[in-house]
Amino acid sequence: MPEFVLYNAPQSTCSQRVRYTLNAKGLGFEEHKLDLFKGDQLHPDYLAINPNGVVPALLHHGRTVIDSAVIIEYLEDIHPETAPLRPLDPLLVAEMRSMMRFIDEVPTPAVRVPSYNLAFLPHFQSMSEAEFQALADSKPLRREFLLKMGRTGFPQAEMDEALGRLKRSIDRMAVWLEKSGGPWLMGRAISLADIAIMPVIVRMDDINLNHMWDAAPTVDRWLEAIRASAPFEATYYFGSLLTEKYPHLQQLKRPAARASA
């Protein structure tokens, strides 16, 4: 067995964090791409690896590490000398982790709401009510989220709340960049905090929510910088963006989208 085996899904924002970290550190890995709509993550063989029934999951020498935030910290723990992604100063490490906590509490769950409404809803609408209920019941970490969405999508109030949380996150990110001087959230060196928020910003740009940082050019420059980073292309191979898997989303793009979009 290879040293690292990654079970993930191309469009999964949490999977993208882990792929980027592995690529940044030059750690070769065997990739297993799960089709979430076919229920690969609920197969008994996968549930034996990750009983939460979500992606990603990383096997290191056959031992399991789950949860993307835990995995990327673990990779830094075991390979701190290769492409370091964490400051040496414990106070700065604490600051980075507080950023990551905010990212996991606010924008990461918020971006799922427009993502599901825009891209995934047709799949759920094709199910019967019983099939949808069974699907929700099979997902330990996503049951309430799916039931709140239902087969008709999240109501406008839920969308408005999610978009509000995303806007607050953009505002917070702009403050971090201003404080650090950029180009990264903590200054001149990229950190795990940048990797944590990367999939949210890339997803927002992909589904035409990039207008939220029209007044924050530092966020746009950050996005350009991470797209230009060496691990990005390998991480976002074709099919990783929602607009690549769901071509109907291309019509959401603004006619005058920025060149980097």
C-alpha positions in Angstrom: 0.0 0.0 0.0 1.3 3.5 -0.8 2.2 5.6 2.3 -0.7 8.0 1.6 -4.2 7.0 0.3 -6.8 9.7 -0.1 -10.5 9.1 -0.3 -12.1 12.2 -1.6 -14.4 13.8 -4.2 -13.2 16.2 -6.9 -15.8 19.0 -6.1 -15.7 18.6 -2.3 -14.3 21.8 -0.8 -12.9 19.8 2.2 -11.2 17.4 -0.2 -9.6 20.3 -2.0 -7.9 21.5 1.2 -6.3 18.1 1.6 -5.2 17.7 -2.0 -3.6 21.2 -1.9 -1.7 20.4 1.2 -0.5 17.0 -0.1 0.6 18.7 -3.4 2.2 21.6 -1.6 4.4 19.3 0.4 5.2 17.1 -2.5 3.7 14.0 -0.9 2.6 11.4 -3.4 -0.7 9.8 -2.8 -3.1 7.2 -4.2 -6.4 9.0 -4.9 -9.8 7.3 -4.7 -12.5 9.5 -6.2 -15.9 8.9 -4.6 -19.1 9.7 -6.4 -21.1 11.2 -3.6 -24.4 11.1 -5.6 -24.0 7.4 -6.2 -23.5 7.0 -2.4 -19.9 5.8 -2.5 -19.3 7.5 0.8 -22.1 5.3 2.4 -20.7 2.0 1.2 -19.8 -0.3 4.1 -16.2 -0.4 3.0 -15.9 3.4 3.2 -17.9 3.7 6.4 -15.4 1.3 8.0 -12.8 4.0 7.2 -14.9 7.0 8.0 -18.1 6.3 10.0 -19.3 9.8 9.4 -19.9 9.0 5.8 -18.3 12.2 4.4 -15.1 13.0 2.6 -12.2 13.3 2.8 -10.4 10.5 4.7 -6.7 9.9 4.6 -4.9 6.7 5.2 -1.3 7.0 6.4 0.5 3.7 6.5 -2.9 2.1 6.7 -4.1 4.2 9.7 -7.0 6.6 9.3 -7.1 10.4 9.7 -10.5 12.1 9.1 -11.8 15.7 9.0 -10.0 18.0 6.6 -8.9 20.5 9.2 -7.4 17.7 11.3 -5.8 16.1 8.2 -4.0 19.2 7.0 -2.6 19.9 10.5 -1.6 16.3 10.7 0.4 16.6 7.5 2.1 19.6 8.9 2.9 17.7 12.1 4.6 14.9 10.3 6.3 17.0 7.6 7.0 20.4 9.2 10.2 20.9 7.4 8.8 20.4 3.9 7.1 23.5 2.5 6.2 24.8 6.0 2.6 25.9 6.4 2.6 26.9 10.0 4.5 29.7 11.8 7.2 28.9 14.4 5.9 31.4 17.0 3.3 29.8 19.2 1.3 33.0 19.4 1.2 33.2 15.6 0.1 29.5 15.5 -2.7 30.4 17.9 -3.7 33.2 15.6 -3.7 31.0 12.6 -5.8 28.4 14.4 -8.3 31.0 15.5 -8.6 32.0 11.8 -9.2 28.4 10.9 -11.8 28.0 13.6 -13.7 31.0 12.2 -13.4 29.7 8.7 -14.8 26.3 9.7 -17.6 27.9 11.7 -18.8 30.6 9.4 -18.0 30.5 5.6 -17.4 26.8 5.2 -20.9 25.7 6.1 -22.4 28.9 4.6 -21.1 28.2 1.1 -22.9 24.9 1.1 -26.3 26.6 0.9 -25.9 28.4 -2.4 -23.9 25.4 -3.7 -26.7 22.9 -3.0 -29.4 25.2 -4.3 -27.7 26.1 -7.5 -25.9 22.8 -8.4 -27.3 19.8 -6.5 -31.0 20.5 -6.1 -32.1 18.9 -9.4 -30.6 15.6 -8.2 -32.7 15.7 -5.0 -35.8 16.8 -6.9 -35.7 13.6 -8.9 -36.1 11.5 -5.8 -39.2 10.5 -4.1 -39.9 11.8 -0.6 -39.1 8.4 0.9 -35.8 8.2 -1.1 -34.8 11.6 0.0 -35.6 10.9 3.7 -33.6 7.7 3.5 -30.7 9.6 2.0 -30.8 12.2 4.8 -31.1 9.6 7.5 -28.0 7.9 6.1 -25.8 10.9 6.6 -24.7 11.4 10.2 -23.1 14.8 9.7 -25.5 16.2 7.1 -28.9 14.9 8.1 -30.4 18.1 9.5 -28.8 20.2 6.7 -30.4 18.1 4.0 -33.8 18.0 5.8 -33.7 21.8 6.1 -33.1 22.0 2.4 -35.7 19.4 1.4 -36.5 18.6 -2.2 -37.5 22.1 -3.0 -34.3 23.9 -2.0 -33.4 26.2 0.8 -36.0 29.0 1.3 -34.9 32.6 0.6 -34.4 33.3 4.3 -31.8 30.6 4.5 -30.1 31.8 1.4 -30.0 35.4 2.7 -28.6 34.2 6.0 -25.9 32.1 4.2 -25.0 35.0 1.9 -24.8 37.3 4.9 -22.3 34.9 6.6 -20.3 34.8 3.4 -20.2 38.6 3.2 -19.0 38.8 6.9 -16.3 36.3 6.1 -15.1 38.3 3.1 -15.0 41.4 5.3 -13.0 39.5 8.0 -10.6 38.1 5.3 -10.0 41.7 4.1 -9.1 42.7 7.6 -6.7 39.8 8.0 -5.0 40.7 4.7 -4.7 44.4 5.7 -3.3 43.5 9.1 -0.7 41.1 7.7 0.2 43.2 4.7 -0.4 40.2 2.4 -0.1 38.6 0.1 -1.3 35.8 2.4 -3.5 35.9 5.5 -0.5 35.8 7.8 1.9 37.9 5.7 4.6 36.8 3.3 4.2 33.0 3.9 1.2 30.9 2.9 -0.3 29.1 5.9 -2.9 26.5 6.7 -5.4 29.3 7.2 -5.1 30.2 3.5 -5.6 26.6 2.5 -8.6 26.4 4.8 -10.4 29.3 3.2 -9.2 28.6 -0.4 -12.1 26.3 -1.4 -14.7 28.8 -0.1 -13.3 31.6 -2.2 -12.8 29.5 -5.3 -16.3 28.1 -5.0 -17.8 31.6 -4.5 -16.0 32.8 -7.7 -17.1 29.7 -9.6 -20.8 30.3 -8.7 -20.7 34.0 -9.4 -20.5 35.3 -5.9 -17.3 37.1 -6.6 -19.1 40.5 -6.5 -18.9 40.2 -2.7 -15.3 41.3 -2.8 -15.6 44.0 -5.4 -14.8 46.5 -2.7 -11.9 44.4 -1.3 -9.2 44.2 -4.0 -6.9 42.5 -1.6 -9.2 39.4 -1.7 -9.0 39.4 -5.5 -5.2 39.6 -5.4 -5.2 36.8 -2.8 -7.2 34.6 -5.2 -4.9 35.4 -8.1 -1.9 34.5 -5.9 -3.3 31.1 -4.8 -4.3 30.3 -8.4 -0.7 31.0 -9.5 0.7 28.8 -6.7 2.4 25.6 -7.8 0.0 23.1 -6.0 -3.2 24.7 -7.4 -3.4 23.2 -10.8 -2.8 19.7 -9.5 -5.4 20.2 -6.9 -8.1 21.7 -9.1 -7.9 19.2 -12.0 -10.7 19.3 -14.5 -14.0 18.4 -12.8 -13.1 20.0 -9.5 -15.2 23.1 -10.2 -19.0 23.0 -10.1 -19.2 24.7 -13.4 -17.2 21.9 -15.0 -19.4 19.2 -13.6 -22.7 21.2 -14.1 -22.4 23.2 -17.3 -25.7 24.9 -16.7 -24.0 26.9 -14.0 -21.9 28.7 -16.6 -24.9 30.9 -17.3 -24.5 32.4 -13.9 -21.2 34.0 -14.8 -21.3 37.8 -15.1 -20.8 39.0 -18.7 -17.9 41.3 -17.5 -16.3 38.7 -15.2 -12.7 39.5 -14.2 -10.0 38.0 -16.3 -8.9 35.6 -13.6 -12.4 34.2 -13.1 
